[in-house]
Structures are given as structure tokens and as C-alpha cells.
Amino acid sequence: MDFVVVVLQTVFAMSREKATQVMLQVHREGMGVCGTYTREVAAAKVDQVLNIARKHQHPLQCTMEET
């Protein structure tokens, strides 16, 4: 859980409180919203999250959806 909070703070510039709220939403509901971005920025952030998770051998997933 702490790993997810740190990733949210790092990649999405969330405060610790906001990152904790999103992490708990993901934990309870299976998904959470990290922000609304252009397609290019969203794709870059997804790549960042997946690369960090892979580097730390963590099963964290990240996807993007159209709004």
C-alpha cells in the first residue's frame, strides 16, 4: 500500500492524503481515478507507473480510459 501511495505522489503529483484516498479506493473498488490528461500525457504516465512497478517487481497496474 505504501508503494502505491509513493507512486501516486511521484507520477501524479498527489499529496500524501489524496494518494492515500486513491489507493484505498483502488483497494476497495478495484480501480481509482488518478487524473484527466490529454491522450499523450496519460499514455506517458501509464508507462511511468508500469515501469516503476516492474522495476520494483510490484504487481501494480495502470490503464487509461477515454472520458
KACOR-V600703 format. One line per field, one symbol per residue. phi: phi as a letter, one per 30 degrees, with the letter a starting at -180 (. if undefined). psi: psi as a letter, one per 20 degrees, with the letter a starting at -180 (. if undefined). burial: 1 if it has 24 or more other ideal C-beta (glycine too) atoms within 12 Angstrom, else 0. A space follows every 50 residues. Layout:
# KACOR-V600703
phi=???
psi=???
burial=???
This chain:
# KACOR-V600703
phi=.deddddddddchddeddddddedddddcjaacclbbdeddddddededd ddddechcdecabbbdc
psi=ghgggggggghjlqrhgghgggghggggiirqpirprrgggggghggggh gggghjlqjpqprqqq.
burial=00011011001101000010011001000001010000000100110110 01000000010101000
